[in-house]
Amino acid sequence: MSILDPIKSEADQPGQNQGFMIAYLEALSLVERLHRLLLDVIKDEFERVGVLEINAVQALLLFNIGENEVTAGELKSRGYYQGSNVSYNLKKLVEMGYMHHQRCEIDRRSVRVKLTDKGRKIRDVVTLLFSRHAEGLEQKGVLGPAGIDDITRSLKRMERYWTDQIRYIY
């Protein structure tokens, strides 16, 4: 079943631009597929280099944290983590030695996390992977600086629109 099925099965409604609606839903579907594909690419890279104890979501989380020290709540609010099971993944990463955790001095309920040396090595693997991809995209003419700028600007505008929808529901 496709995200487009409900739209294709409905009769056109007066005043609604069905073409734009279909294109919008295709874009949403593509964003979702690209995220899943990104996770598959990361998983494949970790299998290639022989790192099998962490999954792609955890590796991406380590990459996004970088040198920062954050709380679980900040991970989501800063956009470092998209899943609903952040506590589980943080716990696993701490148990496996990829992250340090420490209770906040001010708010003892809050735990701050940062990468260990082992976590930084994982972050470096992801960084090198993304660097190779960026170089390949440009060298093979798949996407150049202007194209990536256009995509980024468009996605930021969508992010801002969706954020406004959440904040200012009308």
C-alpha positions as CSV (number, residue, x, y, z in Angstrom):
1,M,0.0,0.0,0.0
2,S,1.3,3.4,-1.0
3,I,1.0,6.7,0.8
4,L,-0.7,7.9,-2.4
5,D,-3.5,5.2,-2.5
6,P,-6.1,7.3,-0.5
7,I,-5.5,10.3,-2.7
8,K,-5.7,8.4,-6.0
9,S,-8.9,6.7,-4.9
10,E,-10.7,9.9,-3.9
11,A,-12.5,12.0,-6.5
12,D,-11.0,15.4,-7.1
13,Q,-12.3,18.0,-4.7
14,P,-13.2,21.4,-6.0
15,G,-10.5,24.0,-5.5
16,Q,-7.9,21.5,-4.5
17,N,-4.8,21.1,-6.6
18,Q,-4.6,17.3,-6.8
19,G,-1.3,17.4,-8.8
20,F,0.4,19.3,-6.0
21,M,-1.1,17.0,-3.4
22,I,0.2,13.9,-5.2
23,A,3.7,15.5,-5.6
24,Y,3.7,16.4,-1.9
25,L,2.9,12.9,-0.9
26,E,5.5,11.5,-3.2
27,A,8.0,13.9,-1.6
28,L,7.0,12.7,1.9
29,S,7.3,9.1,0.8
30,L,10.8,9.8,-0.7
31,V,12.0,11.4,2.6
32,E,10.8,8.3,4.5
33,R,12.5,5.9,2.0
34,L,15.7,7.9,2.0
35,H,15.9,7.8,5.8
36,R,15.5,4.0,5.8
37,L,18.0,3.7,2.9
38,L,20.5,5.9,4.9
39,L,20.2,3.4,7.8
40,D,20.8,0.5,5.4
41,V,23.8,2.2,4.0
42,I,25.2,2.8,7.5
43,K,24.4,-0.9,8.4
44,D,26.2,-2.1,5.2
45,E,29.3,0.0,6.0
46,F,29.5,-1.3,9.6
47,E,29.2,-4.9,8.3
48,R,32.0,-4.1,5.8
49,V,34.3,-2.9,8.5
50,G,33.3,-5.7,10.9
51,V,31.5,-3.6,13.6
52,L,28.4,-5.7,14.3
53,E,27.5,-4.9,17.9
54,I,25.7,-1.6,17.3
55,N,22.9,-0.9,14.8
56,A,22.6,1.9,12.3
57,V,20.3,4.0,14.4
58,Q,22.8,3.9,17.3
59,A,25.7,4.7,14.9
60,L,23.8,7.7,13.6
61,L,23.0,8.8,17.1
62,L,26.8,8.7,18.0
63,F,27.6,10.7,14.8
64,N,25.0,13.3,15.6
65,I,26.1,13.8,19.2
66,G,29.7,14.3,18.1
67,E,31.7,16.2,20.7
68,N,28.6,17.5,22.5
69,E,27.4,16.6,26.0
70,V,23.6,16.3,26.0
71,T,20.6,15.0,27.9
72,A,18.1,12.5,26.4
73,G,15.6,15.4,26.0
74,E,18.1,17.5,24.1
75,L,18.8,14.6,21.7
76,K,15.2,14.9,20.3
77,S,14.8,18.6,20.6
78,R,18.1,19.3,18.7
79,G,17.1,16.8,16.0
80,Y,20.0,14.4,16.9
81,Y,17.6,11.5,17.3
82,Q,14.3,10.6,15.5
83,G,13.2,7.4,17.2
84,S,10.8,6.9,20.1
85,N,13.2,4.5,22.0
86,V,16.0,7.0,22.8
87,S,16.3,5.7,26.4
88,Y,16.8,2.1,25.2
89,N,19.5,3.1,22.7
90,L,21.3,5.4,25.2
91,K,21.3,2.6,27.8
92,K,22.7,0.1,25.3
93,L,25.4,2.5,24.1
94,V,26.4,3.1,27.7
95,E,26.5,-0.6,28.5
96,M,28.6,-1.3,25.4
97,G,31.1,1.5,26.3
98,Y,30.3,3.9,23.5
99,M,29.0,6.6,25.8
100,H,29.6,8.0,29.3
101,H,26.6,9.0,31.3
102,Q,26.5,11.2,34.4
103,R,23.6,12.6,36.5
104,C,23.2,16.4,36.2
105,E,24.3,18.3,39.3
106,I,21.4,20.7,39.1
107,D,18.6,18.2,38.2
108,R,19.4,14.7,39.5
109,R,16.6,13.2,37.4
110,S,18.5,14.3,34.2
111,V,21.4,12.3,32.8
112,R,24.0,13.9,30.5
113,V,25.8,11.7,27.9
114,K,28.9,12.1,25.8
115,L,30.9,9.8,23.6
116,T,33.8,7.7,24.9
117,D,36.9,7.1,22.7
118,K,35.1,3.9,21.5
119,G,32.1,6.1,20.5
120,R,34.3,8.6,18.7
121,K,35.7,5.8,16.6
122,I,32.2,4.9,15.5
123,R,31.5,8.5,14.8
124,D,34.6,8.7,12.7
125,V,33.5,5.6,10.6
126,V,30.2,7.4,9.8
127,T,32.0,10.7,9.1
128,L,34.3,9.0,6.6
129,L,31.3,7.2,5.0
130,F,29.5,10.5,4.6
131,S,32.6,12.2,3.3
132,R,33.1,9.5,0.6
133,H,29.4,9.9,-0.3
134,A,29.7,13.7,-0.6
135,E,32.8,13.4,-2.8
136,G,31.1,10.7,-5.0
137,L,27.9,12.7,-5.4
138,E,29.9,15.7,-6.6
139,Q,32.5,13.8,-8.7
140,K,29.9,11.7,-10.6
141,G,27.7,14.7,-11.2
142,V,24.8,13.3,-9.2
143,L,24.5,16.4,-7.2
144,G,26.6,19.6,-7.1
145,P,26.8,22.5,-4.6
146,A,23.8,24.3,-6.2
147,G,21.7,21.2,-6.1
148,I,22.5,20.4,-2.5
149,D,21.8,24.0,-1.5
150,D,18.4,23.9,-3.2
151,I,17.4,20.6,-1.5
152,T,18.6,21.9,1.9
153,R,16.7,25.2,1.5
154,S,13.5,23.4,0.5
155,L,13.7,20.9,3.4
156,K,14.4,23.7,5.9
157,R,11.3,25.5,4.6
158,M,9.2,22.3,5.1
159,E,10.7,21.9,8.5
160,R,9.8,25.4,9.5
161,Y,6.2,25.0,8.1
162,W,5.7,21.7,10.0
163,T,7.1,23.2,13.2
164,D,4.7,26.1,12.8
165,Q,1.8,23.6,12.4
166,I,2.7,21.9,15.6
167,R,3.2,25.2,17.6
168,Y,0.3,27.2,16.1
169,I,-2.4,24.7,15.3
170,Y,-5.3,26.6,13.8
